[in-house]
């Protein structure tokens, strides 16, 4: 597995609406493998690999959650709004990084009751002397995200932005391995998924796919007191049945399961009660699009230390290749 | 004054007729076409034959208020709220329905209040509107279930440059678009005056479907909490400091390229501007930027203190600078590149 590419993808700064640096990395990696590579008005990277079959749209989102600076105080502290599902308890004491490399520490004063921690009491501290000093590095509207090193830890991978650079990685690696695609394929690396599946919506409108398949993380329900869900780390490629954004179409569920069985790829099913993914936007496009999702069971999603199993990633890549080479 | 005429009209969500008629009358003869779509949006075009960049200008016609839920045996009215802070309701003066029947929200006399009463906020379900009738049958002659209920508030100019009115959110946006459409600008332009923004961007969701513009400029009246007791980082905007440009809200992350291009025009022409310093709220830009294959949006607004109340306050200079900035932007090279 190309672990260097995986680390590079997860280390790039690409908060929702600011996915430019991620586009650059992905475009470099795939441009010679596809017929065209364009960026639309919403900032989706759309790569078309022409084929004879039906039109399939693949989607993995480039954006990650983060913070946007809304105010800089006279003393040089930064106040912020959140982009995507951020939790104050996870942010407290955590380092954030801006695209220019500036580091901010997220903190709060007076924590008499740790349960009372809320974002309006928190600020980012870049160690500036005052407002003027701070503005040399950061201005209002700038975004930042978790600063943490992508790390391979035995069979596991620990990193921020596994959600959803891992989905992008699986699409890229599958594209490289693909020999005889059975579809006219659109690899869409989407923008603004974390704020409401916004990029996938406009891409699906433009492409008008016959099938939708997206790639994203799902909950790994295997921690000590975890609720009972079917998916877990080291359980293989996870085939989504439903989440809050869609009920996966039986056509796609059956197709993915059959492909996994035929190619002897380890797989599991997954159900996510909260949260959604790009197929949620794709499946309601125009007259409706049968859609499914290949998921990576991950722990600690939306933290600086998301975690998943590299063997599951391998299974997802192999399942994707098989699914794209097999006609429905 | 146009803004006085617009804010004095009542236009609750779904009942924007009076506002729509004023805008129509203002634009007759100015624009190439005027139509009303099936949800009630007023859509006008100007320079419709021009080639090149197509700019859409959008604002919403509706305002927050109340709606008649039921009529009590004693002739008073129970109501539901559309976006109004319930702490503001006691002693409020209102206009009920198209006939604009005067009404007030009464409270228990202070003499009869217990300690607990005085320390608490009235629950909206225990409040009622008194329109001066004594019987249900009498009230029913004037009022029907589902009638809108608007704030009664007289447009007032005060201080050096301030205006107090209801519905500045978003008649100030409607007024700005009317002024801009009256100017001699080269672009193919579509003016969209939306219904039902305050109940969930519903009018714009429909307008966005038929729109093939290259850029949408969305005009708003927005939050301004620059008053005593609010920490400075929670002010969001500052009244009198210029029109504010949106970076992000709950419905959109605004396209940086366009924010930078309008900021450059403001700086070149020395027009004051500010950023909207919060990630909260939402606007019709939420509908436009994800419509079709995606239309980039600029969000620009006039700061309105005490927004969503009968006594919103804005600064005339902010409005004038907003119109000036957008006009300069549309005259600049920014959009032809």
Interface residues (C-beta under 8 A of the other chain):
Chain A: X16 X17 X18 X40 X41 X42 X68 X70 X71 X73 X79 X80 X81 X82 X83 X120 X140 X141 X192 X195 X198 X201 X202 X203 X205 X206
Chain B: X232 X233 X234 X247 X248 X253 X254 X255 X256 X259 X275 X277 X278 X279 X280 X289 X290 X291 X292 X293 X294 X295 X296
